[in-house]
Amino acid sequence: MTYVCIEVLLVVALLSFSQAIFKKHFKENPYFRNKLFEHTTQYFAESVSMCSSHCGQCCECFGFNVINKTCRVPVSCDPGVISGQEDGWIYFTEHVTDELKTCSDLYTAGYCASGFYTIYPWDKEEPHYRPVEVYCDMKTNDGGWTAIQKRIAGSVDFNRIWDEYKIGFGIPQEGYWIGNDAIYQLTKDRNLTLYLSITLMNNTRLYQIYESFSIADETNQYRLHLGGETHGTLGDSLVDTANTGKANRNLPGMAFSTPDRDNDPSSSFNCALSFKGGWWFNRCYLAFLNGRWAPNVWQTPWYPTVMTESEVKETRMMIR
C-alpha cells in the first residue's frame, strides 16, 4: 500500500466564554502507521479532513483508516500504549512551527497535548544551536514537562560513551537521552524541578519529585545539583540516602560518569563500566535509571522500592 505524507491545518471553534478560535497543524507520522492504540474513540469519516474535526484542542493525535474510512482519536498517543497492528491506518500528530525552548514554553503558548515536539534550547546565535526532538508531558502535575530521559522496555541501549551522552542519543518514540549539553543549557540559568518515574509492568507509576535540579557544563563534568523539597511514591534514594539504611550514596555534587570516562569517587571501581550506563555515581548507587535492561545486570533500579529490572516497563526523567 502506498501512503502519501499529508499535512493538515485544523481549525476548531471553541464554544467557551472567550469564544476563542485556535489553529493546529497536524502532520502524518510514519512511525505510527498501521498501529493500534489502547482506549480510542471511533467515528466514521469520509476523509482525513472530516476525521480531523473530531480532534479537539488537547487532542494528541488522530488516525484515519484509508481502507474502511474509519477515524480514531486515542486518549494517549504514547508509544507505550500501542496495542497491536491493523492495515490501513495513518496517524497525524501535532506539528509545531514556533521555535520555543522548553515544553513549559509550549504549554504556556497553548499546546496542551502530550506528545513529541521539537524544542530549541539554544539561541540562534549560539554555536550549539540545533532543534531537539523530545517528549512533552502536558498532563502530569499541571503539564509542561520536558522529558530529558524516556525509556520503554529497554528498546534503546543506554550503555554509551561520554560523547554520546554529551550530544544525546536514541529515538524519541522508543527511548532517548536528550544530551548532557542540552540538559545544561536548559538548567544553567535556573534551578528546575525534576520529576522521575518508574512505570511497573502492571502499569502502576511510581514517582519522586525534587524541587531543585541543574547540572554543570562539560568542563565541570556535568556535576549534579539536586535538592530542595522532595516527595513521591518511590522514596528519596538520591539526596538523603541515610533514610534507606545505606548512607554515603548521596548524589548531589557528583560528576557524571560513562564507561569510558570514570568520574566516580571510587578509586578502585568503575561504576559506569560495571553497571553499563552513564550516571552520577557515588561509589555506585541506590537509584539508577540508565542501566542495561538485562537480567542480573541492571540491579536495584530504585532501592528499596524497585529491586529488579524485570519489574520495570518504562522510566522517565522530566524537568520543568
C-alpha positions in Angstrom: 0.0 0.0 0.0 1.3 3.5 -0.9 1.0 6.3 1.6 1.2 10.0 0.9 2.6 12.4 3.5 -0.2 14.8 4.3 -0.2 18.0 6.4 -3.5 19.2 7.8 -4.4 22.6 9.1 -7.1 22.0 11.7 -9.3 25.0 12.7 -11.7 24.4 15.5 -14.0 27.0 17.1 -14.2 26.6 20.9 -17.6 27.2 22.5 -16.2 28.8 25.6 -16.6 32.1 27.4 -14.0 33.7 25.3 -15.4 32.2 22.0 -11.7 31.6 21.1 -10.6 30.1 17.8 -7.4 28.0 17.7 -5.4 26.6 14.8 -3.4 23.5 14.9 -1.1 21.9 12.3 -1.0 18.1 12.1 1.4 16.1 10.0 1.3 12.4 9.2 3.7 10.5 11.5 5.2 7.5 9.6 6.2 5.9 12.9 2.6 5.2 13.8 1.4 3.7 10.5 -0.8 0.7 10.9 -0.6 0.9 14.7 -3.5 0.4 17.2 -3.7 2.3 20.4 -5.4 1.5 23.7 -8.5 3.5 24.7 -9.7 5.1 21.5 -13.0 6.7 20.4 -14.1 5.7 16.9 -16.0 7.6 14.3 -17.0 7.2 10.6 -15.3 9.7 8.4 -15.1 10.0 4.6 -11.8 11.9 4.6 -8.8 13.0 6.7 -10.3 16.4 6.9 -13.6 15.1 8.3 -11.6 12.9 10.8 -9.6 15.9 11.9 -12.8 17.6 13.1 -13.1 15.1 15.9 -9.6 16.1 17.3 -10.2 18.9 19.9 -7.9 21.4 21.4 -5.9 19.0 23.6 -6.1 16.0 21.2 -2.7 14.3 20.9 -3.2 12.7 17.6 -5.9 11.2 15.3 -5.9 8.2 13.0 -7.6 7.6 9.7 -8.0 4.2 8.0 -7.8 4.7 4.3 -9.3 1.2 3.7 -12.6 1.4 5.7 -12.9 5.1 6.2 -12.8 4.9 10.0 -11.5 7.6 12.3 -10.0 7.1 15.7 -8.9 9.5 18.4 -6.8 7.8 21.1 -6.8 9.0 24.7 -3.0 8.9 24.5 -0.6 8.5 21.6 2.4 7.5 23.7 4.2 4.5 22.1 3.9 2.7 25.4 0.2 2.2 24.8 0.4 0.8 21.3 -1.7 -2.4 21.5 -1.3 -4.0 18.1 -1.4 -3.5 14.3 -4.0 -3.2 11.6 -3.6 -2.3 7.9 -4.7 1.0 6.5 -4.1 3.3 9.5 -2.3 6.6 9.1 -1.9 8.9 12.1 -1.4 12.6 12.4 0.4 14.3 15.3 0.7 18.0 16.0 3.3 19.9 14.0 4.6 23.0 15.8 6.2 25.8 13.8 7.2 28.0 16.8 10.8 27.8 17.9 10.3 27.5 21.7 12.9 26.5 24.3 11.0 24.1 26.5 7.9 22.1 26.9 6.8 24.5 29.5 7.0 27.3 26.9 5.0 25.2 24.5 2.4 24.6 27.2 2.2 28.3 28.0 1.7 29.0 24.3 -1.4 26.8 24.2 0.0 23.4 23.2 -1.8 21.2 25.7 -1.5 17.7 24.2 1.2 15.3 25.4 3.4 14.1 22.6 6.6 14.6 20.6 7.7 18.1 20.0 10.7 20.0 18.7 12.3 22.4 21.1 15.2 24.9 20.7 17.3 25.0 23.9 19.9 27.3 22.3 19.5 30.7 20.8 20.2 31.0 17.1 23.4 32.9 17.6 24.9 30.2 19.9 27.3 27.7 18.3 25.4 24.7 19.5 22.1 25.9 18.1 20.0 23.0 16.8 16.5 21.6 17.1 15.9 18.8 19.6 13.0 16.4 19.5 11.6 15.5 22.9 8.5 14.1 24.6 6.4 16.7 26.3 4.2 15.6 29.2 1.3 18.1 29.2 -0.9 16.2 31.7 1.2 15.2 34.8 1.1 17.7 37.6 -0.3 20.6 35.5 1.8 19.8 32.5 4.7 21.5 30.7 7.3 18.8 31.5 10.3 18.3 29.2 11.5 14.6 29.2 15.3 14.5 29.3 15.2 10.7 29.5 12.5 8.3 28.4 12.8 4.5 28.1 10.4 1.8 27.1 11.3 -1.8 27.9 14.9 -1.4 27.0 14.4 -0.9 23.3 17.4 1.6 23.2 20.7 0.6 24.7 22.0 3.2 27.3 25.5 1.6 27.6 27.1 4.6 25.7 30.3 6.5 25.7 30.8 10.1 27.0 30.4 11.8 23.6 27.0 10.1 23.1 25.7 11.1 26.5 27.1 14.6 25.7 25.1 15.2 22.5 22.2 12.8 23.1 21.1 9.5 21.5 18.1 7.3 20.8 14.7 7.6 19.1 12.1 9.7 20.9 9.3 7.3 20.2 11.3 4.3 21.6 13.8 5.7 24.2 16.3 8.5 24.4 18.7 10.7 26.4 18.3 14.3 25.4 22.1 15.0 25.9 24.1 16.5 28.8 24.8 19.7 26.8 21.1 20.2 26.3 20.3 19.5 30.0 23.0 22.0 31.0 21.6 24.6 28.6 18.0 24.1 29.9 19.1 24.4 33.5 22.0 26.8 33.5 20.1 29.9 34.3 17.7 28.5 36.9 17.0 25.5 39.2 14.2 23.5 37.7 12.0 20.8 39.3 13.0 17.2 38.5 10.3 14.5 38.1 11.5 10.9 38.0 9.2 8.0 37.4 9.2 4.2 37.0 6.2 2.5 35.5 5.9 -1.1 36.6 4.8 -4.0 34.5 1.3 -3.7 36.0 1.1 -0.1 34.7 1.5 1.4 38.2 3.6 4.6 38.0 5.8 5.4 41.0 7.5 8.8 41.1 9.7 11.1 43.0 9.9 14.9 42.7 12.9 17.1 43.6 12.3 20.8 43.7 15.8 21.9 42.7 17.7 20.4 39.8 20.5 21.6 37.5 23.9 20.3 36.1 27.2 22.0 35.4 28.8 22.2 32.0 31.2 19.7 30.4 34.2 21.4 31.8 32.9 20.6 35.2 31.9 17.1 34.3 28.1 17.8 34.3 28.2 17.8 38.1 24.8 17.3 39.6 22.9 19.8 41.7 19.9 18.2 43.3 18.0 19.3 46.4 15.0 21.2 47.8 11.9 19.6 48.9 11.3 16.1 47.8 8.2 13.9 47.8 6.7 10.9 46.0 6.0 7.2 46.0 9.5 6.0 45.1 11.1 7.4 48.2 14.3 9.5 48.3 17.2 7.4 47.2 19.3 10.2 45.7 19.7 13.1 48.1 19.4 11.8 51.7 20.2 8.1 51.4 20.6 7.6 55.1 16.9 7.2 55.2 17.3 3.9 53.3 19.6 2.5 55.8 22.5 2.8 53.4 24.4 6.1 54.0 27.2 7.7 51.8 25.4 7.3 48.5 24.1 10.8 48.2 24.3 12.1 44.6 24.4 15.9 44.9 27.8 17.2 43.8 28.7 14.0 41.9 30.2 14.2 38.4 28.7 12.3 35.5 30.4 9.1 34.5 30.3 6.8 31.5 32.1 3.5 30.8 34.9 5.4 29.0 35.1 8.4 31.5 35.2 7.4 35.1 34.5 10.4 37.4 33.1 8.3 40.3 34.8 9.0 43.7 35.8 5.3 44.0 39.5 4.9 43.1 39.3 1.2 42.6 36.0 0.6 40.8 34.5 1.9 37.6 30.7 2.0 38.3 29.6 3.0 34.8 31.7 0.3 33.2 30.4 -2.4 35.6 26.8 -1.4 35.5 26.8 -0.5 31.8 25.3 3.0 31.7 26.1 6.7 32.3 25.0 8.3 35.6 26.0 10.4 38.5 27.6 7.7 40.6 28.8 7.9 44.2 30.8 4.7 44.7 27.9 3.3 42.7 24.3 3.9 43.6 21.0 3.3 45.3 18.9 4.6 42.3 20.0 4.4 38.7 17.6 4.8 35.7 20.1 4.3 32.8 21.0 0.6 33.5 21.1 -2.1 30.8 17.7 -3.8 30.5 19.0 -7.3 31.1 18.7 -9.9 33.9 21.4 -9.7 36.6 22.9 -6.5 35.1 20.5 -3.6 36.0 20.3 -4.4 39.7 18.0 -2.4 42.0 16.8 0.4 39.7 15.5 2.3 42.8 16.4 0.8 46.2 14.4 -0.3 48.1 11.2 0.3 46.2 12.1 -1.3 42.8 14.6 -4.1 43.2 14.9 -5.7 39.7 14.7 -4.6 36.1 12.1 -7.2 35.4 9.6 -5.1 37.3 10.2 -2.1 35.1 8.1 -1.2 32.0 9.1 2.4 31.5 11.2 5.2 33.0 11.1 9.0 32.7 13.2 11.9 33.9 11.4 15.2 33.3 12.1 18.8 34.1 10.0 22.0 34.4 
